[in-house]
Amino acid sequence: MTSNHSLIHHHVPSGSYYIGRQEPLVIEAYLGTCVGVALYDEASKIGGLSHLLLPEPVSLEGSFVPEKYASTGFPLFLRALYERGASNENLKAVLAGGALVGPVEKADLQLDIGGRTADTVMSFLQEESIQIERSETGGFFTSCLSLNLESWQCHIEPAGSAKPAPNREALVAEPQEIEQSIEAIQPIPQVALKILRLIEEEEYDIKALTAEIRKDQVISAKTLKLCNSVMFAGTKKIESLDHALVYIGLQALVKLVISASVDDYFSHASSGYSLCKGGLFHHAVGTAIISEKLAVLTGLVKPGLAYTAGLLHDIGKVVLDQYVNSAYPLFYRKLSDESCSFAETETAVLGVNHTQIGNALARKWDFPESLIDVIRFHHRPEDALRNAALTHIVYLADLLMSRFNTRLEIERMDTRALSTRLEAIGLSLERFPAVVDLIPPGVFESTPELVLG
């Protein structure tokens, strides 16, 4: 029989489902707080997987996508299976997810987003008299639910930091090695620094901006590549920065330039902090997008500044990534200790954490103070005395990415002070599901740059 490793794997993002006939394909979903449901009918040779974000719609402020919710998305998924020839008598179901990921507080238990999502699905399955073969929901670890459409084998396996440590020796870096890496890293392009300051000062002069971008041919080329290959596939080709301004506007162009400027800093390997190819960069872009949405929702900071802060919050990981990879067995063992926060794990293993390294880089590169505060304090936003609102917004965006897009990297966020951190930006714990509902669906795709505009 063909092994899963030799088959094509298709990732099913949160807020969507996939249905296919018998074919050499493995469909899979990486699950934290989300719930995944695999259904298959061997007699009709049809099966699929639904990746559900929330139990029910809770916000009128976000875009309504019925596939995101158990109450609306699961019936759509089930009906689509029936229309393709499946029958409730032959269908078998496997459920996973709904975990309490990372150090948690009582609030997680009170909200019980994952538990309520699973309960809603179970009600539909019982109503349809569909056989439940296996259900592993709840717990404290992320998981991967997969369905092999060729063999109809369904698996639930640990994902991310819950995976068994590799069978190799942990190589821990010496402090001087990390210090040398900080010194050796190439400075961020000057054009990016100038644009960061323009954002900080809220000076968006079109002529000055495009003149700065044109000075760096590499950044200009990368920006146009993002415009054409990611945002506007299938539409008229954008051939110049002036064309880009006409088609997408100044705000979107600024975001693309900053994204293009930092792309090379984030490793695109599936090692170290990353769980998939390009995981660090995709996490950064997703956090930026959500930060911008939260800035609009709260009205406390400028959306462009929030986007930039979200994009750069983990810049310290560009230095530590190689050392996390070499020390991964020890890193895994420390992460398995639920009493340790992620930053504490980094410090215990490497002697320093990514927020400290990021702070050093940001000061070395002369970043604006607002971005320095976010980079230094995004795991403990209450410690940011000067830019508290911005730092709390990026913390929350980072938390949402780590909870609801678990396939990107091994980081887990501490929620033990979630209530007070929400209150710091005018949100209540009861509104947390509505905040989750604000996340644009494209953030969960493999390339979240799709929603940069």
Number of C-alpha atoms within 10 A of each C-alpha: 5 9 9 17 8 10 14 12 16 13 18 22 26 27 23 22 25 19 19 16 18 17 14 16 19 22 23 26 31 30 31 31 33 32 35 32 25 27 29 30 22 18 11 15 18 24 28 26 28 29 30 35 31 30 26 20 19 18 15 10 11 16 12 16 15 18 23 26 28 30 20 16 25 26 17 16 22 21 12 16 23 14 10 16 14 22 19 17 11 14 25 19 21 22 23 31 32 30 25 25 24 26 18 18 15 13 15 18 12 10 14 18 22 26 21 17 25 27 14 18 23 19 12 16 20 11 9 14 12 18 16 15 12 15 15 16 25 20 13 18 22 29 30 20 26 29 26 24 23 20 18 19 12 20 16 20 13 15 20 23 23 17 14 12 14 11 7 11 11 18 15 17 17 11 11 9 10 19 12 11 14 19 12 10 12 10 13 17 15 15 19 21 18 15 21 21 15 17 20 18 11 12 12 14 10 13 9 12 18 17 12 16 22 15 12 14 10 13 22 19 18 17 24 22 17 19 27 18 12 16 17 15 12 9 8 9 15 17 13 13 19 13 13 19 17 11 15 14 14 17 14 16 23 24 23 22 22 22 26 20 21 18 17 12 18 21 21 16 14 16 21 21 25 25 20 17 16 20 26 30 28 27 27 27 27 30 34 30 29 27 33 23 22 25 22 15 17 13 12 15 18 15 22 23 25 31 27 26 28 31 26 24 29 25 23 24 23 20 24 23 18 18 21 24 18 18 19 24 18 20 22 20 14 20 22 15 12 13 13 16 20 23 19 16 22 20 14 15 20 20 14 17 20 24 24 17 22 25 23 17 22 23 13 12 15 13 19 16 14 18 25 24 25 31 29 25 24 27 24 15 23 17 15 19 11 11 19 19 23 28 33 26 31 32 27 26 27 26 21 22 27 23 23 23 25 28 27 25 25 22 22 21 21 20 21 15 14 21 17 14 22 19 12 16 21 13 16 14 18 13 13 19 18 17 22 20 24 20 23 20 20 18 26 23 20 19 17 21 21 19 16 21 14
